Amino acid sequence: MWEAGGVPRLKLPRLRFSDGPHGARGYGLHGDKGAALAPCLSALAATFDEEILFQIGEILGQECAARGANVLLGPTVNIHRSPITGRHFECFSEDPFLTSRCAASYVKGVQRFSAACVKHFVGNDQEADRGHSNSVIGERVLHEVYLQPFEAAVRAGAQAIMPGYNRLNGQYCAENHHLLQEVLRDTWQFKGLVVSDWWANRTTTKALTAGLNVEMPGIEPRYFGGYLLEKAQQGEVTTELLDERCRPVLRTLLSFPRTGVCKAPELSKRKAVFKQAALESLVLLKNSSGALPLRGMQSLAIIGPQAAATTLQGGGSSRVHPDRSPSILDALQTALAGKGVQLMHEAGCLMGERPTKNPELEGLKRREEGTTGRQMCLLSGFAKMLDVILQVASSCSQKEFFRRRCMPCLRPLGLRHTNPDEAHKSIVSMEWSNPSGEGDQVQRRGAMMLRGLCVGGLVGGACAGVAALAGGAVATCGALVCAGSALGMIGAEGLRVRHSQVLESESKSMQHAENLAAECDATVLVLGTDGFWECEGVDQPHMRLPGRQDELARRCAASASAAGKPLVVVLNVGSPKELPWLDEVGSVLLSYYGGECTGESVAACLLGECPSGRLPTTWPRCLEEAKTSSLQDI
């Protein structure tokens, strides 16, 4: 899945990649535990500190090499175009100059140990429909805004470039000759390799001629591999062109070999740099009440769904598997231990429903969150299971008989679709969730019952199939299907009842939080999003905080104000959010996803450290005030 090429006959190893850009996950979807988790790129841009970016890049490059990879897939240097983009947190800024300076420092650091792959070239500024969206950009704007960070990264020595899934002015980036050859190689004199995003290549000869060197994933070539060999044997691809495309791959293997002797950076050094970066990324949005820093208190209320379940990273391919890191609540408890301050905690509300999920990326989200130890996922083994499936798939995909005989049968079924245009055919792409969380209880109950009927029916059908193979009667098989469907509906009704109980408990928690805000000497309210809400593969349905967090903020602010007590809001997010209660609170501290040191940095800032971060992108008051208020505007 993360390897390409390799010629055993010539003792040439495979070129191995590791997902980034916030850490080196390692080999597989689940990743190796204990991975370094740096602040997200938006947080790093908020530091305006090129030295800290270089140090972060250096640590991640060393981590990548220690985990046995040649290339780290990062940084992401696309421009912030819309506040609801799913991967907003994974990009630096809306400003091309700031993005360029950040990218150059990051690349220089990484490439002390590993090759840096700059992505996604270019105009890949949304997740919804990213597989065939068309970014229409004029030549001047393209060069002055969108291409500028990529050029800066190339000038800094970047060894690899990854084209985006999208089309640029009508042509897919991975087969865009003007982009890959005329701009990248002829104008910028780029000597490195161009690697496609996973399943982003759609042609053989056209992509190769345009400048694509490597098609990923290497385990399952859709247009290179055996297909490219056939084109070469038929004379449609010259030996000279193949040599030209192979040279950058060989240069990368020679420049960044997998020797096995590189060790991960020292933990103490890593922690020191990451904590400094997280501290410098904190942005004080408001302190008109003078509530910060918190002093002279005997009791402190810690409220909000993100207080005990602090989000350290966004969702998608950038996720890594770090060791347990303290939440903001944990860090405050540690910092105030023995100082006579009583801490009172209440969640206040739930996160609410998540946006529509991308089934191809669930393995990167449904595991031990890598957020905090308290935020465990019920489906933590899902990614490990997918890793096993991918290993089996890779062993099949490398076989010529599989490519010739099995792939033509699997594609019409949607099980091995070659491009996102075919994704709707896949039986695993059916989505039942409600992306906005809206709709009455009747609609919700109907959807849950339908889901239960389908799931139960499928299970019953599978059991009936086994019974039929074993010689069971038709009546027995039919009974199994009916029983499965009935059990599925009963299970769905049970879930609905449980959901109602959870909502009732949420209301009681919010009332308790409101009381605490009035009773305690000061209140810290931690609001935000998580890796399901801000994630690769799906854009956010709106710019608001999910669930009832806005209601919680208003009620706690009113309660604290009536009692004459200070309240500080901490935003634990990866992108701009609407803050309809901003005029009702006195202090707001912004913490982008700060990596493994998020909790400690926020606690230090609340208790006296000076926040020095600055906004790397504009925060509109509402989505309608954004330059691109909907995905159709991109």
C-alpha positions as CSV (number, residue, x, y, z in Angstrom):
1,M,0.0,0.0,0.0
2,W,2.9,2.4,0.8
3,E,5.6,0.9,-1.5
4,A,6.3,1.2,-5.2
5,G,8.8,-0.3,-7.7
6,G,11.7,-2.3,-6.7
7,V,13.7,-4.7,-8.9
8,P,15.0,-7.7,-6.9
9,R,17.0,-8.9,-9.8
10,L,19.1,-5.7,-9.6
11,K,18.9,-5.5,-5.8
12,L,16.9,-2.3,-6.0
13,P,14.6,-1.9,-3.0
14,R,11.1,-0.6,-3.1
15,L,10.5,3.1,-2.6
16,R,8.6,3.4,0.6
17,F,6.3,6.2,1.7
18,S,4.9,7.2,5.1
19,D,1.9,9.4,5.5
20,G,2.4,12.8,7.0
21,P,2.5,15.8,7.5
22,H,2.0,15.9,11.2
23,G,4.0,12.8,12.0
24,A,5.3,9.6,10.3
25,R,2.6,7.0,10.8
26,G,4.7,4.2,9.6
27,Y,3.8,1.2,7.5
28,G,0.0,0.5,7.5
29,L,-3.3,2.2,8.3
30,H,-3.1,1.5,12.0
31,G,0.5,2.7,12.2
32,D,3.2,2.0,14.8
33,K,2.3,3.1,18.3
34,G,4.4,5.8,19.8
35,A,4.6,8.0,16.7
36,A,5.6,11.6,17.1
37,L,2.6,13.9,16.7
38,A,3.4,17.6,15.9
39,P,1.0,20.4,15.9
40,C,-1.1,20.6,12.7
41,L,0.2,22.8,9.9
42,S,-2.3,25.6,10.6
43,A,-1.0,25.7,14.1
44,L,2.6,25.8,12.9
45,A,1.8,28.7,10.5
46,A,0.3,30.6,13.5
47,T,3.7,30.6,15.1
48,F,5.2,32.7,12.3
49,D,8.5,31.0,13.4
50,E,10.6,29.5,10.6
51,E,13.1,28.1,13.0
52,I,10.5,26.1,14.9
53,L,9.1,24.8,11.6
54,F,12.6,23.7,10.6
55,Q,13.0,21.8,13.9
56,I,9.6,20.2,13.5
57,G,10.5,19.1,10.0
58,E,13.8,17.7,11.1
59,I,12.2,15.6,13.9
60,L,9.6,14.3,11.5
61,G,12.1,13.5,8.8
62,Q,14.2,11.6,11.3
63,E,11.1,9.8,12.6
64,C,10.2,8.8,9.0
65,A,13.6,7.4,8.3
66,A,13.6,5.5,11.6
67,R,10.3,3.9,10.6
68,G,11.8,2.6,7.5
69,A,10.4,5.0,4.8
70,N,12.3,7.0,2.2
71,V,9.6,9.7,1.7
72,L,7.4,11.6,4.1
73,L,4.1,12.7,2.5
74,G,4.1,16.3,3.5
75,P,3.8,19.2,3.7
76,T,0.4,20.1,2.4
77,V,0.7,23.6,0.9
78,N,-2.7,24.1,-0.6
79,I,-4.3,27.5,0.1
80,H,-7.1,28.0,2.6
81,R,-10.0,28.8,0.4
82,S,-13.0,27.9,2.5
83,P,-13.4,27.6,6.2
84,I,-15.4,24.4,5.9
85,T,-12.9,22.4,3.9
86,G,-12.3,19.0,5.6
87,R,-8.5,19.3,5.5
88,H,-8.2,23.0,6.5
89,F,-6.2,22.0,9.5
90,E,-3.7,20.2,7.3
91,C,-2.7,23.4,5.3
92,F,-0.7,26.3,6.5
93,S,-2.5,29.5,5.5
94,E,-4.7,31.5,3.1
95,D,-1.6,33.7,2.4
96,P,0.8,32.4,-0.3
97,F,3.8,34.2,1.1
98,L,3.3,32.8,4.7
99,T,2.6,29.3,3.2
100,S,5.8,29.6,1.1
101,R,8.0,30.5,4.0
102,C,6.5,27.8,6.2
103,A,6.8,25.2,3.4
104,A,10.5,26.0,2.7
105,S,11.5,25.7,6.4
106,Y,9.6,22.5,6.8
107,V,11.1,20.9,3.7
108,K,14.6,21.8,4.6
109,G,14.1,20.2,8.0
110,V,12.6,17.0,6.7
111,Q,15.2,16.5,4.1
112,R,18.0,16.2,6.5
113,F,16.8,12.6,6.9
114,S,14.0,11.8,4.4
115,A,12.6,13.1,1.1
116,A,9.7,15.5,1.5
117,C,6.7,15.1,-0.8
118,V,4.9,18.4,-1.3
119,K,1.2,18.1,-2.0
120,H,-1.4,18.5,-3.6
121,F,-0.2,20.1,-6.8
122,V,-2.4,22.2,-7.4
123,G,-5.8,23.8,-6.6
124,N,-6.9,20.8,-4.5
125,D,-8.8,23.0,-2.1
126,Q,-11.9,20.9,-1.2
127,E,-12.7,17.4,-0.1
128,A,-16.2,17.0,-1.4
129,D,-16.1,15.6,-4.9
130,R,-12.3,16.0,-4.9
131,G,-11.9,13.1,-7.3
132,H,-13.2,15.0,-10.3
133,S,-13.7,18.6,-9.2
134,N,-12.4,21.2,-11.6
135,S,-10.4,24.2,-10.2
136,V,-10.8,27.0,-12.8
137,I,-7.9,29.3,-12.1
138,G,-6.4,32.1,-14.4
139,E,-2.7,31.9,-15.2
140,R,-1.7,35.0,-13.3
141,V,-3.6,34.0,-10.1
142,L,-2.4,30.5,-10.5
143,H,1.3,31.6,-10.4
144,E,0.9,34.4,-7.9
145,V,-1.2,32.5,-5.3
146,Y,-1.6,28.8,-5.8
147,L,1.8,27.8,-7.3
148,Q,3.9,30.1,-5.2
149,P,4.2,27.7,-2.2
150,F,5.1,24.8,-4.4
151,E,7.8,26.8,-6.2
152,A,9.2,27.9,-2.8
153,A,9.3,24.2,-1.7
154,V,11.0,23.2,-5.0
155,R,13.6,26.0,-4.5
156,A,14.2,24.7,-1.0
157,G,15.1,21.3,-2.5
158,A,11.9,19.3,-2.2
159,Q,12.6,15.8,-3.6
160,A,9.0,14.8,-4.5
161,I,5.7,16.4,-5.7
162,M,2.2,14.9,-5.4
163,P,-0.4,16.1,-7.9
164,G,-4.0,16.5,-6.5
165,Y,-7.0,14.4,-7.3
166,N,-8.7,17.3,-8.9
167,R,-8.7,18.8,-12.4
168,L,-7.0,22.1,-13.1
169,N,-8.8,24.1,-15.8
170,G,-10.4,20.9,-17.1
171,Q,-7.4,18.5,-17.0
172,Y,-6.5,16.1,-14.2
173,C,-3.4,17.2,-12.4
174,A,-1.7,13.8,-12.6
175,E,-1.7,14.0,-16.4
176,N,-1.4,17.8,-16.9
177,H,1.7,18.3,-19.2
178,H,1.7,22.1,-18.7
179,L,1.7,21.6,-14.9
180,L,4.2,18.7,-14.5
181,Q,6.5,19.4,-17.4
182,E,6.4,23.1,-18.5
183,V,6.0,24.6,-15.1
184,L,7.5,22.1,-12.7
185,R,10.4,20.8,-14.7
186,D,11.1,23.3,-17.4
187,T,10.6,26.5,-15.5
188,W,11.4,25.5,-12.0
189,Q,14.1,23.0,-13.0
190,F,12.6,20.3,-10.6
191,K,14.8,17.2,-10.6
192,G,12.8,15.0,-8.2
193,L,9.9,12.6,-8.7
194,V,6.2,13.1,-9.2
195,V,4.0,10.5,-7.4
196,S,0.3,10.2,-7.8
197,D,-2.1,10.4,-4.9
198,W,-3.7,7.1,-4.1
199,W,-5.8,6.0,-7.1
200,A,-5.5,9.5,-8.5
201,N,-3.9,8.3,-11.8
202,R,-6.4,7.7,-14.6
203,T,-4.2,7.0,-17.7
204,T,-1.1,5.2,-18.8
205,T,0.6,6.9,-21.7
206,K,-0.8,10.4,-21.1
207,A,0.2,10.5,-17.4
208,L,3.7,9.1,-18.2
209,T,4.3,11.6,-21.0
210,A,3.0,14.5,-18.8
211,G,5.6,13.7,-16.2
212,L,4.2,11.2,-13.7
213,N,7.0,9.0,-12.3
214,V,5.2,6.8,-9.7
215,E,1.6,5.6,-9.5
216,M,0.3,4.8,-6.0
217,P,-0.6,2.6,-4.4
218,G,2.2,0.5,-5.7
219,I,0.5,-2.7,-4.6
220,E,-2.2,-2.3,-7.1
221,P,-1.3,-0.4,-10.3
222,R,-4.4,0.7,-12.2
223,Y,-2.6,2.1,-15.2
224,F,1.1,1.6,-14.7
225,G,2.6,-1.8,-13.8
226,G,1.5,-4.5,-16.3
227,Y,-0.5,-1.9,-18.3
228,L,2.6,0.2,-18.8
229,L,4.6,-2.9,-19.8
230,E,2.1,-3.7,-22.5
231,K,2.3,-0.2,-23.9
232,A,6.1,-0.4,-24.0
233,Q,6.0,-3.8,-25.7
234,Q,3.6,-2.4,-28.3
235,G,5.9,0.5,-29.0
236,E,3.6,3.2,-27.6
237,V,6.1,4.2,-24.9
238,T,9.8,4.6,-25.8
239,T,12.7,3.3,-23.8
240,E,14.1,6.9,-23.6
241,L,10.9,8.1,-21.9
242,L,11.0,5.2,-19.4
243,D,14.6,6.0,-18.6
244,E,13.7,9.6,-18.1
245,R,10.9,8.7,-15.6
246,C,13.0,6.2,-13.7
247,R,16.0,8.5,-13.0
248,P,14.3,10.6,-10.3
249,V,13.1,7.5,-8.6
250,L,16.7,6.1,-8.5
251,R,18.0,9.4,-7.3
252,T,15.6,9.4,-4.4
253,L,16.5,5.9,-3.4
254,L,20.2,6.8,-3.5
255,S,19.8,10.1,-1.7
256,F,17.5,8.7,1.1
257,P,18.3,5.0,1.4
258,R,16.6,2.8,4.0
259,T,19.7,1.7,5.8
260,G,18.0,0.7,9.1
261,V,20.6,2.6,11.2
262,C,18.7,5.8,11.7
263,K,17.2,6.1,15.2
264,A,14.1,8.1,16.2
265,P,14.8,11.5,17.8
266,E,15.3,11.6,21.5
267,L,12.0,11.9,23.4
268,S,13.1,14.8,25.5
269,K,14.2,16.8,22.5
270,R,10.9,16.0,20.7
271,K,8.8,16.9,23.6
272,A,10.6,20.2,24.1
273,V,10.3,21.3,20.5
274,F,6.7,20.2,20.2
275,K,5.6,21.9,23.4
276,Q,7.4,25.1,22.3
277,A,5.6,25.0,18.9
278,A,2.2,24.3,20.5
279,L,2.7,27.3,22.9
280,E,3.8,29.6,20.1
281,S,0.7,28.6,18.1
282,L,-1.8,29.7,20.7
283,V,-3.7,32.8,19.6
284,L,-5.4,35.1,22.1
285,L,-8.5,36.2,20.2
286,K,-10.0,38.2,23.1
287,N,-9.2,39.2,26.7
288,S,-11.3,42.3,27.3
289,S,-12.3,41.0,30.7
290,G,-8.7,40.5,31.8
291,A,-9.6,37.0,32.9
292,L,-6.3,35.7,31.6
293,P,-4.0,34.6,33.2
294,L,-6.1,32.7,35.8
295,R,-4.9,33.7,39.3
296,G,-6.1,33.9,42.9
297,M,-8.8,31.3,42.7
298,Q,-9.8,28.5,45.1
299,S,-12.1,26.7,42.7
300,L,-12.0,26.3,38.9
301,A,-14.7,24.8,36.7
302,I,-13.5,22.9,33.6
303,I,-16.5,22.6,31.2
304,G,-17.0,21.4,27.7
305,P,-16.8,18.2,25.6
306,Q,-13.2,18.8,24.6
307,A,-11.9,19.3,28.2
308,A,-11.4,15.6,28.9
309,A,-11.4,14.5,25.3
310,T,-9.0,17.1,23.8
311,T,-8.5,16.7,20.1
312,L,-4.8,16.6,19.2
313,Q,-5.1,15.9,15.4
314,G,-7.6,15.9,12.6
315,G,-8.9,12.9,10.7
316,G,-7.7,11.1,7.5
317,S,-4.4,10.1,6.2
318,S,-2.5,12.6,8.4
319,R,-3.4,10.6,11.5
320,V,-0.7,8.9,13.5
321,H,-0.8,6.6,16.5
322,P,0.9,8.4,19.4
323,D,1.3,7.4,23.0
324,R,-1.3,8.7,25.4
325,S,-1.1,12.5,25.8
326,P,-2.8,14.5,28.5
327,S,-6.0,16.3,27.8
328,I,-6.5,19.9,28.8
329,L,-8.3,18.7,32.0
330,D,-5.4,16.4,32.8
331,A,-2.8,19.1,32.2
332,L,-4.7,21.6,34.5
333,Q,-5.0,19.0,37.2
334,T,-1.2,18.3,37.1
335,A,-0.3,22.0,37.0
336,L,-2.6,22.9,39.9
337,A,-1.8,19.9,42.1
338,G,-0.9,21.0,45.6
339,K,-1.9,24.6,45.0
340,G,-5.2,24.5,46.9
341,V,-7.4,24.9,43.8
342,Q,-10.4,22.6,43.6
343,L,-11.2,21.5,40.0
344,M,-14.8,20.7,39.0
345,H,-15.4,19.1,35.6
346,E,-18.6,18.7,33.6
347,A,-18.8,17.9,29.9
348,G,-22.0,20.0,29.4
349,C,-22.9,18.5,26.1
350,L,-22.0,16.0,23.4
351,M,-20.2,16.5,20.1
352,G,-23.3,15.8,18.1
353,E,-23.6,13.9,14.9
354,R,-20.6,13.6,12.6
355,P,-20.6,14.6,8.9
356,T,-21.1,12.0,6.3
357,K,-18.2,9.6,6.5
358,N,-15.9,8.4,3.8
359,P,-15.8,4.6,4.1
360,E,-12.4,4.4,2.5
361,L,-10.9,6.4,5.3
362,E,-12.7,4.9,8.3
363,G,-9.7,2.9,9.1
364,L,-7.8,6.1,9.8
365,K,-10.4,7.4,12.2
366,R,-11.9,4.3,13.9
367,R,-9.1,3.3,16.1
368,E,-7.5,4.5,19.4
369,E,-8.0,8.1,18.7
370,G,-4.5,9.4,19.3
371,T,-6.3,12.3,20.9
372,T,-6.3,11.5,24.6
373,G,-6.4,8.3,26.6
374,R,-10.0,9.0,27.5
375,Q,-11.2,9.2,23.9
376,M,-11.2,5.6,23.0
377,C,-12.9,4.3,19.8
378,L,-15.1,1.2,19.9
379,L,-13.9,0.1,16.5
380,S,-10.2,0.4,17.3
381,G,-9.3,-2.9,15.6
382,F,-10.9,-1.8,12.3
383,A,-7.7,-0.3,10.9
384,K,-5.7,-3.4,11.8
385,M,-8.3,-5.5,10.0
386,L,-8.0,-3.3,6.9
387,D,-4.2,-3.7,7.1
388,V,-4.7,-7.5,6.8
389,I,-7.1,-7.1,3.9
390,L,-4.7,-4.8,2.1
391,Q,-1.9,-7.3,2.6
392,V,-4.0,-10.0,1.0
393,A,-5.1,-7.6,-1.8
394,S,-1.5,-6.6,-2.5
395,S,-0.4,-10.3,-2.9
396,C,-3.2,-10.8,-5.4
397,S,-2.7,-7.5,-7.2
398,Q,0.9,-8.2,-8.0
399,K,-0.1,-11.3,-9.9
400,E,-0.5,-11.0,-13.7
401,F,-3.5,-13.4,-13.8
402,F,-5.3,-11.2,-11.2
403,R,-4.8,-8.1,-13.4
404,R,-6.0,-9.8,-16.6
405,R,-8.8,-12.0,-15.3
406,C,-10.1,-10.8,-12.0
407,M,-9.9,-7.0,-12.3
408,P,-12.3,-6.9,-15.3
409,C,-14.9,-8.8,-13.1
410,L,-14.3,-6.7,-9.9
411,R,-14.6,-3.3,-11.5
412,P,-18.3,-3.5,-12.6
413,L,-19.2,-4.6,-9.1
414,G,-17.5,-1.5,-7.7
415,L,-15.1,-3.5,-5.5
416,R,-12.1,-2.3,-7.4
417,H,-13.2,1.0,-9.0
418,T,-10.4,2.7,-10.9
419,N,-11.5,6.3,-10.2
420,P,-13.9,8.2,-8.0
421,D,-16.4,8.5,-10.8
422,E,-17.2,4.8,-10.2
423,A,-17.4,5.0,-6.4
424,H,-21.2,5.1,-6.4
425,K,-21.2,1.6,-7.7
426,S,-19.5,0.2,-4.6
427,I,-21.7,-1.6,-2.1
428,V,-19.4,-0.3,0.7
429,S,-20.1,3.4,-0.3
430,M,-23.7,3.4,0.9
431,E,-24.1,6.1,3.6
432,W,-26.9,6.2,6.1
433,S,-25.8,9.0,8.4
434,N,-27.4,12.4,8.6
435,P,-24.6,14.9,7.7
436,S,-26.2,17.9,9.3
437,G,-27.7,16.3,12.4
438,E,-31.0,17.9,11.4
439,G,-34.4,16.2,11.0
440,D,-37.2,15.2,13.3
441,Q,-37.3,12.0,15.5
442,V,-39.6,10.3,13.0
443,Q,-37.0,10.6,10.2
444,R,-34.3,9.5,12.5
445,R,-36.3,6.5,13.7
446,G,-37.2,5.5,10.2
447,A,-33.5,5.7,9.1
448,M,-32.4,3.6,12.0
449,M,-35.1,1.0,11.4
450,L,-34.2,0.8,7.8
451,R,-30.5,0.4,8.6
452,G,-31.4,-2.4,11.1
453,L,-33.6,-4.1,8.6
454,C,-30.9,-4.1,5.9
455,V,-28.0,-5.1,8.2
456,G,-30.1,-7.8,9.9
457,G,-31.3,-9.0,6.5
458,L,-27.8,-9.2,5.2
459,V,-26.7,-11.2,8.2
460,G,-29.7,-13.5,7.9
461,G,-29.1,-13.9,4.2
462,A,-25.5,-14.9,4.9
463,C,-26.7,-17.5,7.4
464,A,-29.3,-18.7,5.0
465,G,-26.6,-19.2,2.3
466,V,-24.5,-21.3,4.7
467,A,-27.6,-23.3,5.6
468,A,-28.5,-23.9,1.9
469,L,-24.9,-25.1,1.2
470,A,-25.3,-27.5,4.1
471,G,-28.5,-28.9,2.6
472,G,-31.0,-26.9,4.6
473,A,-34.7,-26.7,3.6
474,V,-36.0,-23.6,1.8
475,A,-38.3,-22.9,4.8
476,T,-35.3,-22.9,7.1
477,C,-33.4,-20.5,4.9
478,G,-36.4,-18.1,4.7
479,A,-36.8,-18.2,8.5
480,L,-33.2,-17.3,8.9
481,V,-33.6,-14.2,6.7
482,C,-36.8,-13.2,8.5
483,A,-35.2,-13.7,11.9
484,G,-32.1,-11.7,11.0
485,S,-34.3,-8.8,9.7
486,A,-36.4,-8.9,12.9
487,L,-33.4,-8.9,15.2
488,G,-31.9,-6.0,13.2
489,M,-35.1,-3.9,13.7
490,I,-35.2,-4.8,17.4
491,G,-31.6,-3.7,17.7
492,A,-32.3,-0.5,15.9
493,E,-35.2,0.3,18.3
494,G,-32.9,-0.4,21.2
495,L,-30.4,2.0,19.9
496,R,-33.1,4.7,19.4
497,V,-34.2,4.3,23.0
498,R,-30.6,4.5,24.2
499,H,-30.2,7.7,22.0
500,S,-33.1,9.3,23.8
501,Q,-31.6,8.5,27.2
502,V,-28.3,10.0,26.1
503,L,-30.1,13.2,25.1
504,E,-31.8,13.4,28.5
505,S,-28.5,12.9,30.2
506,E,-27.0,15.7,28.1
507,S,-29.6,18.2,29.2
508,K,-28.8,17.4,32.9
509,S,-25.1,17.8,32.2
510,M,-25.7,21.2,30.6
511,Q,-27.7,22.3,33.6
512,H,-24.9,21.2,36.0
513,A,-22.3,23.0,33.9
514,E,-24.4,26.2,34.1
515,N,-24.5,25.9,37.9
516,L,-20.8,25.3,38.1
517,A,-20.0,28.4,36.1
518,A,-21.9,30.5,38.7
519,E,-20.5,28.7,41.7
520,C,-16.7,28.4,41.0
521,D,-14.3,31.3,41.1
522,A,-13.5,30.9,37.4
523,T,-14.5,28.8,34.5
524,V,-12.6,27.4,31.5
525,L,-15.0,26.3,28.8
526,V,-13.3,24.0,26.2
527,L,-15.2,23.8,22.9
528,G,-14.2,22.4,19.5
529,T,-14.3,19.6,16.9
530,D,-12.7,16.3,16.4
531,G,-11.1,14.1,13.7
532,F,-14.5,12.9,12.6
533,W,-15.7,16.4,12.0
534,E,-12.6,17.8,10.4
535,C,-11.3,15.0,8.2
536,E,-10.0,14.1,4.8
537,G,-12.5,12.9,2.3
538,V,-15.5,15.0,3.5
539,D,-16.0,18.7,4.0
540,Q,-17.8,20.1,7.0
541,P,-21.5,20.7,6.5
542,H,-21.4,24.1,8.1
543,M,-19.1,26.4,10.0
544,R,-20.8,26.1,13.4
545,L,-19.5,24.2,16.4
546,P,-21.2,20.7,16.3
547,G,-23.9,19.7,18.7
548,R,-25.2,22.0,21.4
549,Q,-21.9,23.7,22.1
550,D,-23.1,27.2,21.2
551,E,-26.0,26.8,23.6
552,L,-23.6,25.6,26.3
553,A,-21.4,28.7,25.7
554,R,-24.3,31.1,26.0
555,R,-25.8,29.5,29.1
556,C,-22.4,29.3,30.9
557,A,-21.5,32.8,29.9
558,A,-24.8,34.2,31.2
559,S,-24.5,32.2,34.5
560,A,-20.9,33.3,35.1
561,S,-21.7,36.9,34.2
562,A,-24.7,37.0,36.5
563,A,-22.5,35.8,39.4
564,G,-19.7,38.2,38.5
565,K,-17.2,35.3,37.8
566,P,-14.7,35.2,34.9
567,L,-15.1,32.7,32.0
568,V,-12.5,31.8,29.5
569,V,-13.4,29.9,26.3
570,V,-10.7,27.7,24.7
571,L,-11.4,26.7,21.1
572,N,-9.9,23.3,20.2
573,V,-10.4,23.4,16.5
574,G,-8.7,23.0,13.1
575,S,-10.5,25.7,11.2
576,P,-12.5,28.9,11.6
577,K,-15.8,28.6,13.4
578,E,-18.8,30.9,13.9
579,L,-18.9,32.3,17.4
580,P,-22.4,33.8,17.9
581,W,-21.7,34.2,21.6
582,L,-18.4,36.1,21.1
583,D,-19.8,39.4,22.6
584,E,-21.1,37.5,25.6
585,V,-17.7,36.3,26.8
586,G,-14.6,38.2,27.9
587,S,-11.7,35.9,27.0
588,V,-11.2,33.5,24.1
589,L,-8.0,31.4,23.5
590,L,-7.6,29.6,20.1
591,S,-5.7,26.3,20.2
592,Y,-5.5,24.7,16.8
593,Y,-4.9,21.0,16.9
594,G,-1.6,21.2,18.8
595,G,-0.3,17.6,18.6
596,E,0.8,15.6,21.6
597,C,1.5,18.7,23.7
598,T,-1.8,20.4,23.2
599,G,-3.1,19.9,26.8
600,E,0.2,21.0,28.4
601,S,0.5,24.1,26.3
602,V,-3.0,25.3,26.9
603,A,-2.7,24.8,30.6
604,A,0.6,26.7,30.7
605,C,-1.0,29.6,28.8
606,L,-4.1,29.7,31.0
607,L,-1.9,29.9,34.1
608,G,0.5,32.6,32.9
609,E,2.5,31.8,29.7
610,C,2.1,34.5,27.1
611,P,0.3,33.3,23.9
612,S,2.3,34.6,20.9
613,G,0.4,33.0,17.9
614,R,-1.2,35.0,15.2
615,L,-4.1,34.0,12.9
616,P,-2.7,32.4,9.7
617,T,-6.1,32.8,8.0
618,T,-9.1,35.1,8.2
619,W,-11.9,34.1,10.6
620,P,-15.2,35.3,9.1
621,R,-18.0,36.0,11.6
622,C,-20.3,33.6,9.6
623,L,-20.0,31.4,6.6
624,E,-21.8,33.9,4.4
625,E,-19.0,36.4,5.0
626,A,-16.3,34.0,3.7
627,K,-15.0,34.6,0.2
628,T,-16.2,31.1,-0.7
629,S,-19.4,30.6,1.3
630,S,-20.2,27.2,-0.3
631,L,-18.3,24.4,-2.0
632,Q,-19.8,25.5,-5.3
633,D,-17.9,28.7,-5.1
634,I,-14.5,26.9,-5.1
